[in-house]
Amino acid sequence: MNGGEGAYEKAAHSVVVAPSALLAYTRDILRGLGATRTDAQQAADHLVSSNLAGHDSHGVLLLPYYADLIRRGTILLDTDPEIVIDRQNVLVMDGRFGFGQVVGSVAAALAIERGRKHGIACVLGRNANHLGRLGAYTTAIADAGLVALLFVNYQGGDQNVAPFGGVERRLTNNPISMAAPSARGAVVLDMALSVVAEAKVWLARARGERLPEGWIADANGNASTDPDDFFAGGSLIPLGGKEAGHKGFALIVLVEILAGVLTGGGVCRADAPPVFSNGFFLVAIDVEPLLSVGCYAAEVETLREYVKSSRTLSDVDEIVFPGELEARSERQRRGDGIPIERVTWEALADLGKQVGVEFSGKTQ
Ligand SMILES: NC(=O)c1ccc[n+]([C@@H]2O[C@H](COP(=O)([O-])OP(=O)(O)OC[C@H]3O[C@@H](n4cnc5c(N)ncnc54)[C@H](O)[C@@H]3O)[C@@H](O)[C@H]2O)c1
């Protein structure tokens, strides 16, 4: 029972690659596309870390998409994020359409620095390109000893969610992530506010698979398991699904206001600009001014142990605490390598050829 990519565990992955070789290949392709050394390294790190965490939908699968964004001038290569408002513990950043991974990392570093200084800090951002896997930023903040809350919306590109009770796309599946430090690795929530992230529909299409029921509706609002129905004007179903989608829908609207209105990044609208960007609302809360680190850690462990001690359903081996799946996946894939579906591997090879980069590692 895994709400994440466990559904794909049986998929026929045809290539297994060592993380370091995949990282070098990804970085070199990004360099070939014109990214600076630092940006290429940071974006590649982020993509491969998503594969390591088991979130293949936000890993190197996205590279051809990013290449397209670079070629269309949506990701700008000669730009740096800028702080446009600085009130010490409230900051607004303009990502100036650079790599989302670079903007997100700068925001996370600022949140840590100002959070430690003031006890709590809020970093708002607009005009970032695709931020990728949000858990990467919140986990970095939690690993530095602060609790992180991150809410993201997006501008431009296609809206992908119909409002609860509606048929037409009017919203996006705004993702959120929260992470808290813990002695046994960060406790992390990281999810889109639709039943699943759109990239998982792409991944299913790439793998030629049908979708589990309840992920999407077709263009007439009827439930569908065919990924092509989504691309033919269908929509992602808000978190909570058919019965309780009003909860996901309301969350999406509120995140739209936090990440789209307060940041100045913009909200879903009929005349939305064609250029894609993520807006984000990031809060970092330092634990130390509130209670001793020892007391905090003990309480979190009490909670973990109590929650995990529940008897399980007959088809479930154990209760999984938020963030454990990603940490386990990372440990396993660091040792065994990262499985990549053939179609994605071929797309990377194609892209590599276009920019004169060859994979120099071994594949299994
Ligand atoms: N940048 C963007 O614009 C954007 C947009 C949408 C999604 N995303 C990213 O997409 C990724 C995937 O999102 P998703 O909604 O498909 O996530 P998901 O459904 O795979 O996982 C959601 C959360 O549930 C946890 N989880 C899964 N199975 C579990 C179990 N059995 N027990 C306990 N916890 C479990 C996961 O660890 C994760 O924290 C996220 O990393 C998100 O940040 C990014």
PDBQT file of the ligand as one rigid body, heavy atoms in Angstrom, charges set to zero:
ROOT
HETATM    1  N1  LIG A 401       7.293  21.679  -8.735  1.00  0.00    +0.000 N 
HETATM    2  C1  LIG A 401       6.063  21.404  -9.082  1.00  0.00    +0.000 C 
HETATM    3  O1  LIG A 401       5.442  22.191  -9.771  1.00  0.00    +0.000 OA
HETATM    4  C2  LIG A 401       5.398  20.124  -8.609  1.00  0.00    +0.000 A 
HETATM    5  C3  LIG A 401       4.036  19.923  -8.901  1.00  0.00    +0.000 A 
HETATM    6  C4  LIG A 401       3.426  18.746  -8.438  1.00  0.00    +0.000 A 
HETATM    7  C5  LIG A 401       4.149  17.790  -7.730  1.00  0.00    +0.000 A 
HETATM    8  N2  LIG A 401       5.471  18.005  -7.470  1.00  0.00    +0.000 N 
HETATM    9  C6  LIG A 401       6.252  16.953  -6.768  1.00  0.00    +0.000 C 
HETATM   10  O2  LIG A 401       5.787  15.667  -7.194  1.00  0.00    +0.000 OA
HETATM   11  C7  LIG A 401       6.176  14.679  -6.248  1.00  0.00    +0.000 C 
HETATM   12  C8  LIG A 401       5.121  13.615  -6.144  1.00  0.00    +0.000 C 
HETATM   13  O3  LIG A 401       3.898  14.112  -5.635  1.00  0.00    +0.000 OA
HETATM   14  P1  LIG A 401       2.687  13.109  -5.327  1.00  0.00    +0.000 P 
HETATM   15  O4  LIG A 401       1.539  13.887  -4.842  1.00  0.00    +0.000 OA
HETATM   16  O5  LIG A 401       2.456  12.236  -6.518  1.00  0.00    +0.000 OA
HETATM   17  O6  LIG A 401       3.318  12.278  -4.129  1.00  0.00    +0.000 OA
HETATM   18  P2  LIG A 401       3.059  10.762  -3.639  1.00  0.00    +0.000 P 
HETATM   19  O7  LIG A 401       1.613  10.437  -3.747  1.00  0.00    +0.000 OA
HETATM   20  O8  LIG A 401       4.027   9.885  -4.340  1.00  0.00    +0.000 OA
HETATM   21  O9  LIG A 401       3.498  10.851  -2.137  1.00  0.00    +0.000 OA
HETATM   22  C9  LIG A 401       2.890  11.739  -1.221  1.00  0.00    +0.000 C 
HETATM   23  C10 LIG A 401       3.485  11.603   0.151  1.00  0.00    +0.000 C 
HETATM   24  O10 LIG A 401       3.023  10.405   0.747  1.00  0.00    +0.000 OA
HETATM   25  C11 LIG A 401       4.100   9.624   1.269  1.00  0.00    +0.000 C 
HETATM   26  N3  LIG A 401       3.706   8.213   1.175  1.00  0.00    +0.000 N 
HETATM   27  C12 LIG A 401       3.514   7.480   0.065  1.00  0.00    +0.000 A 
HETATM   28  N4  LIG A 401       3.112   6.237   0.377  1.00  0.00    +0.000 NA
HETATM   29  C13 LIG A 401       3.052   6.179   1.732  1.00  0.00    +0.000 A 
HETATM   30  C14 LIG A 401       2.691   5.166   2.694  1.00  0.00    +0.000 A 
HETATM   31  N5  LIG A 401       2.306   3.954   2.321  1.00  0.00    +0.000 N 
HETATM   32  N6  LIG A 401       2.727   5.477   3.993  1.00  0.00    +0.000 NA
HETATM   33  C15 LIG A 401       3.105   6.692   4.392  1.00  0.00    +0.000 A 
HETATM   34  N7  LIG A 401       3.469   7.699   3.557  1.00  0.00    +0.000 NA
HETATM   35  C16 LIG A 401       3.430   7.438   2.248  1.00  0.00    +0.000 A 
HETATM   36  C17 LIG A 401       5.266  10.002   0.411  1.00  0.00    +0.000 C 
HETATM   37  O11 LIG A 401       6.461   9.751   1.092  1.00  0.00    +0.000 OA
HETATM   38  C18 LIG A 401       5.006  11.515   0.188  1.00  0.00    +0.000 C 
HETATM   39  O12 LIG A 401       5.472  12.292   1.257  1.00  0.00    +0.000 OA
HETATM   40  C19 LIG A 401       6.460  15.470  -4.984  1.00  0.00    +0.000 C 
HETATM   41  O13 LIG A 401       7.861  15.389  -4.772  1.00  0.00    +0.000 OA
HETATM   42  C20 LIG A 401       6.063  16.915  -5.293  1.00  0.00    +0.000 C 
HETATM   43  O14 LIG A 401       6.883  17.875  -4.671  1.00  0.00    +0.000 OA
HETATM   44  C21 LIG A 401       6.101  19.141  -7.889  1.00  0.00    +0.000 A 
ENDROOT
TORSDOF 0
